[in-house]
Amino acid sequence: MPGSNYDRDLSVKEGFVLKKFLVKWEMILVYIMVLINVLLAVIKPDLYFTHGTVQSMINAGLDVSPLVLGMVFILLLGDIDVSVAAQMILGGMVTGLLMDKGLPSLICVIVGIIVCMLCGAFNGFCVAFLEMPAVITTISTSMLFRGIVEIVLGENSLKNFPKWYNKIGWMNIGGIIPLSMVLFLIMGAIFIFVLHKSPFGRKVYIVGNNPTCANYSGISVKKVKMQVFILMGFMAGIGSIFFIGRMGGGLSSSMGTGYEMTAIACAVLGGVSTNGGKGKMWGPIIATFIMAFLTYALGLMGIDPNTKKIVIGVILIVTILISTINKQMIKDIKLRLFYHNNKNIEAINDRTAAAVKDMKKQIKELEKGNASDKAAQIEKLNKKIEAAQKECKEKSAQWWAEQQENAKKAKERFK
C-alpha cells in the first residue's frame, strides 16, 4: 500500500566515491598493466615502439582468454576445473579430423564445440550429481581427454583448419586493433551482463556463497553446477579456435599444456576467490591482458619458458594471499602487535581515538567560525583531548600490568 511501511526502500545507496574507486582491486590491476608497459618501454624502447609489437603482445596472450571467462564461473561456485586445456585440445582435434574428411568447416567447428560441451557436462555430472570433488574429477578427466587425443593423433599433427582461425589469432583490424582483443572484449561484455545482471549470475553467487542456503531458497544447486560446467566446456571449444589460430592453424597432442593453470591464475589475479561466491568479471578481463603483457615481456627480456612458469606461480600464490587478507585479519594482527592481545586495551584505545577525532573536528569547525569565545572553547577541547589520551594511556598500562601479573601467577600455578 502506498505510504505504508511495506512501500519503504530499505536499500543503501552510496554515490560514486573517487577515493574508493581508485584503490579498488580492478584499478590496482590497471596500474600494474600500465607499469609493465612503462617498464618494457624503458628497457626495450626500440622494440616496444616498433609497429606491431603491442599488437603481437596482445594476440600472443589472448588465446587463453575464453578459458578465463569460463573459469570465473567455475571458481565462483567454489569448484575448479583443471581439464579445460585437455577439453580445448580434444575439441580442436575433432574439428581437425572432420575437416580432413571434407565436411563443411562450420559443421566441423560446431561439432568440436559440442564435444567440449559434452566433456563439461560429464565433469558437471560427476561434481553435481555424484558429488565427487571437483579437483579430483577434473584431474582424472584431464588425463582421460589427453589420453584420447594422444591415442588418436600419436606423433601426428593436424593442419587442415578453417582459414579464418588464423585471422582470429593474428589479424589486426586496420593494422592497429587486434581482432582477438575485439572478440575477447565482446565476450567479456556478454559475460559481465550474464554474471552481474542476470538471474543466472545471481544464482551462481548464491550457490558459491552457501549451497545449503541456496537449496533452501529454491535454487537447484545441482542444476546450476551442471550449467556452469557445460558453459566451461563451451568456452573451451571457443578457446580451441583462438588457440589453433594463434598456433598458425596446427594442432598436436602435446600442445596446450599448462593453459588451465594460466586461466586459473588470470581469474584469481582478477580478484575471484577460490573459496567461491566472491569476485567480479572485469578483474579477470584486465588480468588476462596483464598476463599477456607480462608473458611477452619476459620473453623479450630473454627469460626462458620455465622461469616464466615460476613467475606465474609466484603471482598466483601472492594474489591468493592478498585475497585472504581482510579487515578482521588486520584487526587481529593489530590486537596482537599493539594491544598485547587484550580486548579491553583495544576497546579503550578505539573509543579514545574516536572521541579525539570528534573533538578535533569540533576544533576545526570552531576555527572556521566567528564565535566570541572561540579561543576559550578550543582550549577547553584541547584539554579534554589531553585528559582523554592520558586516561587511555594510564588505563592501558594498568590493564597490561594486570595481564602480565595474571600470566605470571598462572605460570607459577602450573610449575
MISEMAR-140279 format. One line per 10 residues: number of its first residue (from 1); their letters; for each residue x, y, z of C-alpha. Coordinates in Angstrom, 2 decimals. Each point is the difference from the previous one (the first is absolute). Layout:
! MISEMAR-140279
NUM = a = X:Y:Z | ...
//
This chain:
! MISEMAR-140279
1 = mpgsnydrdl = 0.00:0.00:0.00 | 1.32:3.47:-0.85 | 1.25:1.85:3.04 | 0.11:-3.16:2.12 | 3.10:-1.60:1.51 | -0.03:-2.57:-2.81 | 0.73:2.77:-2.52 | 3.28:1.04:1.57 | 3.28:-0.34:-1.87 | 2.45:-1.57:2.46
11 = svkegfvlkk = 2.90:-0.23:-2.43 | 3.19:1.89:0.78 | 0.92:2.32:-2.85 | 3.56:1.33:-0.14 | 1.13:2.38:-2.68 | 3.22:-0.17:-1.95 | 3.01:0.55:2.29 | 3.21:0.70:-1.94 | 2.34:-0.99:2.85 | -1.61:-3.43:0.34
21 = flvkwemilv = -0.09:-0.50:-3.77 | 3.71:0.75:-0.39 | 1.02:-2.66:2.54 | -2.30:-2.75:-1.25 | 1.76:-3.22:-0.98 | -1.01:0.45:-3.63 | 1.65:3.44:-0.07 | 3.12:-1.43:1.64 | 0.11:-2.52:-2.87 | -0.19:2.89:-2.47
31 = yimvlinvll = 2.97:1.66:1.75 | 1.95:-3.28:-0.22 | -0.77:-0.32:-3.71 | 1.14:3.58:-0.64 | 3.15:-0.60:2.08 | 0.94:-3.10:-2.02 | -0.36:1.97:-3.23 | 2.00:2.95:1.34 | 2.82:-2.28:1.19 | 0.08:-1.79:-3.32
41 = avikpdlyft = 0.04:3.32:-1.88 | 2.93:1.16:2.13 | 1.99:-3.25:-0.17 | -0.66:-0.81:-3.68 | -1.05:3.31:-1.60 | 1.10:-0.90:-3.55 | -2.01:-3.21:0.05 | -2.99:1.26:1.95 | -0.68:2.96:-2.28 | 0.42:-2.06:-3.15
51 = hgtvqsmina = -3.28:-0.26:-1.88 | -1.75:-3.27:0.80 | 1.75:-0.80:3.29 | -2.91:0.89:2.30 | -2.44:-1.75:-2.36 | 2.18:-3.13:0.08 | 0.10:0.12:3.81 | -3.78:0.08:0.14 | -0.54:-2.65:-2.69 | 2.54:-2.35:1.58
61 = gldvsplvlg = -1.69:0.08:3.41 | -3.70:-0.07:-0.85 | -0.17:-3.63:-1.14 | -0.75:-0.85:3.64 | -2.68:2.70:0.35 | -3.11:-2.17:-0.63 | 1.21:-2.44:2.67 | 0.36:2.88:2.49 | -3.60:1.14:-0.51 | -1.34:-3.50:0.61
71 = mvfilllgdi = 2.33:-0.61:2.94 | -1.42:3.02:1.84 | -3.38:-1.74:0.26 | 1.63:-3.27:1.12 | 1.98:1.73:2.78 | -3.04:2.00:1.11 | -1.67:-3.33:0.77 | 2.95:-0.87:2.23 | 1.06:-2.71:-2.47 | 2.90:-0.30:-2.42
81 = dvsvaaqmil = 0.48:-1.51:-3.45 | 3.51:-1.07:-1.00 | -1.21:-1.90:-3.06 | -0.80:3.06:-2.11 | 3.23:-0.11:-2.04 | -0.54:-3.69:-0.74 | -3.60:0.76:-1.04 | 1.27:2.76:-2.26 | 2.48:-2.31:-1.74 | -2.57:-2.81:-0.31
91 = ggmvtgllmd = -2.55:2.36:-1.57 | 2.66:1.35:-2.38 | 0.98:-3.55:-0.97 | -3.61:-0.91:-0.84 | -0.31:3.12:-2.17 | 3.26:-0.80:-1.80 | -0.91:-3.65:-0.64 | -3.40:0.97:-1.42 | 1.68:2.63:-2.20 | 2.28:-2.74:-1.35
101 = kglpslicvi = -3.15:-1.98:-0.91 | -1.14:2.90:-2.20 | -3.01:1.12:2.07 | -1.08:3.68:-0.06 | 2.16:2.10:2.28 | -2.94:1.41:1.97 | -1.29:-3.50:0.80 | 3.50:-1.07:1.06 | 0.36:2.97:2.36 | -3.46:-0.51:1.53
111 = vgiivcmlcg = 0.62:-3.70:0.58 | 3.36:0.80:1.65 | -1.70:2.45:2.37 | -2.78:-2.51:0.78 | 2.65:-2.61:0.90 | 1.51:2.49:2.48 | -3.46:0.68:1.45 | -0.53:-3.75:0.44 | 3.32:-0.15:1.86 | -1.18:2.84:2.23
121 = afngfcvafl = -3.33:-1.77:0.53 | 1.84:-3.15:1.10 | 2.03:2.02:2.51 | -3.15:1.74:1.21 | -1.84:-3.30:0.43 | 2.84:-1.48:2.06 | 0.32:3.13:2.19 | -3.69:0.93:0.39 | -1.85:-3.30:-0.04 | 2.63:-2.53:1.11
131 = empavittis = 1.41:2.60:2.45 | 3.58:-0.78:-0.91 | 2.64:2.65:0.90 | 0.48:2.33:-2.96 | 3.79:-0.03:0.16 | 0.25:-3.82:-0.01 | -2.67:-0.31:-2.69 | 1.60:2.49:-2.37 | 3.52:-1.35:0.53 | -1.34:-3.41:-0.98
141 = tsmlfrgive = -1.94:1.27:-3.02 | 3.00:2.08:-1.09 | 2.02:-3.21:-0.20 | -2.92:-1.70:-1.76 | -0.44:2.69:-2.66 | 3.78:0.35:-0.54 | 0.29:-3.75:-0.29 | -2.65:-0.11:-2.71 | 1.81:2.69:-1.99 | 3.36:-1.75:0.36
151 = ivlgenslkn = -1.46:-3.35:-1.11 | -1.73:1.50:-3.03 | 2.75:2.36:-1.15 | 3.13:-1.64:1.35 | 2.98:1.92:-1.38 | -2.07:1.45:-2.85 | -1.36:3.51:-0.23 | -3.09:1.51:-1.61 | 0.42:2.96:-2.35 | -3.29:0.16:-1.89
161 = fpkwynkigw = -2.08:2.63:1.83 | -2.26:2.83:-1.19 | 1.98:2.91:-1.46 | -1.69:2.50:2.32 | 1.63:-1.66:3.04 | 3.28:1.71:-0.90 | -1.80:3.33:-0.40 | -1.39:-0.27:3.54 | 3.46:-0.88:1.27 | 2.06:2.74:-1.67
171 = mniggiipls = -2.10:2.40:-2.08 | 0.03:3.71:0.92 | -2.99:2.10:-1.05 | 1.36:2.92:-2.01 | 3.46:-1.25:0.87 | -0.43:1.41:3.52 | -2.72:-1.73:2.07 | 0.44:-3.76:0.60 | -3.10:-1.97:-1.05 | 0.52:-2.40:2.91
181 = mvlflimgai = -0.22:2.94:2.43 | -3.25:1.25:-1.54 | -1.54:-3.47:0.21 | 1.23:-0.45:3.56 | -1.47:3.34:1.11 | -3.34:-0.86:-1.64 | -0.06:-3.37:1.81 | 1.07:1.76:3.19 | -2.89:2.47:-0.27 | -2.45:-2.89:-0.46
191 = fifvlhkspf = 1.44:-1.84:3.00 | -0.12:3.17:2.13 | -3.70:0.33:-0.79 | -0.70:-3.69:0.68 | 1.88:0.00:3.31 | -1.02:3.36:1.41 | -3.38:0.72:-1.57 | -1.73:-3.33:-0.63 | -1.85:-2.36:2.39 | 2.44:-2.76:-0.94
201 = grkvyivgnn = 2.96:2.10:1.18 | -1.73:0.68:3.32 | -0.60:-3.74:0.43 | 3.71:-0.68:-0.59 | 0.94:2.47:2.76 | -2.55:-1.47:2.42 | 1.10:-3.58:-0.66 | 3.64:1.00:0.37 | -0.62:1.81:3.30 | -2.20:-2.64:1.62
211 = ptcanysgis = -1.31:-3.06:-1.90 | -2.21:-1.06:2.94 | -1.64:3.43:0.17 | -0.43:-0.08:-3.80 | -1.79:-3.36:0.24 | -2.39:1.30:2.65 | -0.60:3.09:-2.16 | -1.34:-2.20:-2.80 | 3.12:0.09:-2.17 | 1.02:-3.33:-1.51
221 = vkkvkmqvfi = 3.69:-0.10:0.92 | 0.59:-3.08:-2.16 | -1.60:1.65:-3.02 | 2.04:3.20:0.41 | 3.26:-1.97:0.33 | -0.88:-2.10:-3.04 | -0.72:3.13:-2.05 | 3.27:1.66:1.07 | 2.12:-3.01:-0.94 | -1.76:-0.21:-3.39
231 = lmgfmagigs = 0.70:3.71:-0.47 | 3.65:-0.68:0.83 | 0.01:-2.70:-2.67 | -1.51:2.41:-2.52 | 2.73:2.56:0.75 | 2.64:-2.73:-0.37 | -1.42:-0.60:-3.49 | 0.24:3.71:-0.78 | 3.48:-0.05:1.51 | 1.07:-2.66:-2.52
241 = iffigrmggg = -0.74:2.48:-2.80 | 2.14:2.71:1.62 | 2.74:-2.48:0.87 | 0.29:-1.68:-3.42 | -0.18:3.39:-1.71 | 2.85:1.28:2.11 | 2.02:-3.16:-0.73 | -0.24:0.70:-3.71 | -2.70:-2.55:-0.77 | 1.72:-3.12:1.37
251 = lsssmgtgye = -0.76:-2.36:2.89 | 1.83:-2.88:1.68 | -0.66:-2.07:3.12 | 2.75:1.70:2.01 | -1.37:3.53:-0.43 | -1.88:2.05:2.59 | 1.74:-1.46:3.05 | -0.30:2.34:2.98 | -2.72:2.18:-1.51 | -2.40:-1.00:2.77
261 = mtaiacavlg = 2.43:1.43:2.57 | 0.33:3.24:-1.94 | -3.80:0.32:-0.14 | -0.28:-0.58:3.75 | 2.84:2.46:0.65 | -1.76:2.71:-2.05 | -3.30:-0.56:1.79 | 1.59:0.07:3.47 | 2.20:2.99:-0.87 | -3.21:1.72:-1.09
271 = gvstnggkgk = -1.38:-0.30:3.53 | -2.15:-3.14:-0.22 | 0.11:-1.95:3.25 | 0.85:-3.69:-0.23 | -2.41:-0.55:2.92 | -2.93:1.04:-2.17 | -2.61:2.75:0.05 | 2.39:2.96:-0.28 | 1.37:1.77:-3.04 | -0.98:2.04:-3.03
281 = mwgpiiatfi = 0.41:-0.59:-3.69 | 1.93:3.10:-1.05 | 2.92:-0.82:2.31 | 0.92:-3.22:-1.85 | -0.44:1.80:-3.34 | 2.65:2.54:1.04 | 2.14:-2.78:1.50 | -0.04:-1.85:-3.34 | 1.60:3.04:-1.66 | 2.53:0.24:2.85
291 = mafltyalgl = 0.98:-3.64:-0.48 | 0.27:0.55:-3.77 | 2.29:3.02:0.41 | 2.01:-1.63:2.78 | 0.59:-3.28:-1.87 | 1.03:1.79:-3.19 | 2.17:2.47:1.92 | 1.84:-2.82:1.79 | 0.64:-1.60:-3.39 | 1.40:3.22:-1.43
301 = mgidpntkki = 2.35:0.21:2.97 | 1.42:-3.40:-0.85 | -1.57:-1.86:2.93 | -0.49:-3.69:-0.74 | -3.47:-1.68:0.07 | 0.64:-1.85:3.29 | 0.81:3.25:1.77 | -3.21:1.46:-1.43 | -1.90:-2.80:1.71 | 1.72:0.84:3.28
311 = vigvilivti = -1.04:3.66:-0.34 | -3.63:-0.98:-0.73 | 0.06:-2.38:2.98 | 1.31:2.71:2.32 | -2.67:2.43:-1.25 | -2.70:-2.59:0.70 | 1.26:-0.64:3.55 | 0.28:3.73:0.79 | -3.48:0.80:-1.33 | -1.54:-2.84:2.02
321 = listinkqmi = 1.75:1.34:3.11 | -1.28:3.51:-0.72 | -3.55:-1.29:-0.47 | 0.11:-1.68:3.44 | 0.94:3.26:1.74 | -3.14:1.73:1.26 | -0.96:2.59:2.60 | -0.40:-2.60:2.77 | 3.48:-1.40:-0.63 | 1.50:3.51:0.09
331 = kdiklrlfyh = -1.94:0.68:3.22 | 1.33:-3.23:1.57 | 3.59:0.89:-0.97 | -0.46:3.50:1.46 | -1.40:-1.54:3.22 | 3.07:-2.22:0.39 | 2.64:2.59:-0.92 | -1.32:3.19:1.63 | -2.44:-1.08:2.72 | 1.77:-3.09:1.41
341 = nnknieaind = -2.94:-2.18:-1.06 | -2.15:1.78:2.62 | -3.46:0.95:-1.23 | -0.53:2.46:2.88 | 3.10:1.95:-1.07 | -1.18:-0.11:-3.60 | -3.47:1.23:0.95 | 1.17:2.99:2.05 | 2.52:1.00:-2.67 | -2.64:-0.20:-2.75
351 = rtaaavkdmk = -2.50:1.94:2.10 | 2.59:2.66:0.87 | 1.11:0.31:-3.64 | -3.63:0.51:-1.08 | -0.57:2.62:2.72 | 3.22:1.85:-0.87 | -0.89:-0.03:-3.67 | -3.41:1.48:0.80 | 1.50:2.74:2.19 | 2.61:0.90:-2.64
361 = kqikelekgn = -2.83:0.33:-2.49 | -1.75:2.39:2.39 | 3.22:2.04:0.31 | 0.24:0.33:-3.79 | -3.61:1.19:-0.17 | 0.66:2.54:2.77 | 3.09:1.30:-1.81 | -2.13:0.68:-3.07 | -2.70:1.76:2.04 | -0.18:3.48:1.58
371 = asdkaaqiek = -1.12:-0.84:3.54 | 1.08:2.55:2.62 | 1.25:-2.70:2.38 | 1.64:-2.05:-2.77 | 3.44:-0.06:1.65 | -1.42:-1.12:3.34 | -2.05:-2.80:-1.58 | 3.01:-1.23:-2.02 | 2.18:0.02:3.12 | -2.68:-1.93:1.89
381 = lnkkieaaqk = -0.20:-2.64:-2.73 | 3.80:-0.31:-0.13 | 0.06:-0.62:3.76 | -2.70:-2.65:-0.43 | 2.09:-1.68:-2.70 | 3.07:-0.02:2.28 | -2.05:-1.37:2.89 | -1.57:-2.75:-2.13 | 3.38:-1.05:-1.43 | 1.58:0.02:3.48
391 = eckeksaqww = -2.80:-2.09:1.46 | 0.22:-2.44:-2.93 | 3.74:-0.36:0.47 | -0.31:-0.57:3.75 | -2.82:-2.51:-0.34 | 1.85:-1.88:-2.73 | 3.14:-0.19:2.16 | -2.04:-1.15:3.01 | -1.78:-2.77:-1.94 | 3.24:-1.11:-1.65
401 = aeqqenakka = 1.65:-0.24:3.44 | -2.97:-2.00:1.30 | 0.19:-2.31:-3.03 | 3.72:-0.60:0.58 | -0.62:-0.67:3.70 | -2.79:-2.47:-0.77 | 2.19:-1.76:-2.56 | 2.82:-0.23:2.57 | -2.33:-1.47:2.62 | -1.38:-2.51:-2.49
411 = kerfk = 3.54:-1.05:-0.92 | 0.94:-0.51:3.64 | -3.20:-1.96:0.65 | 0.88:-2.60:-2.64 | 3.66:-0.42:0.95
//
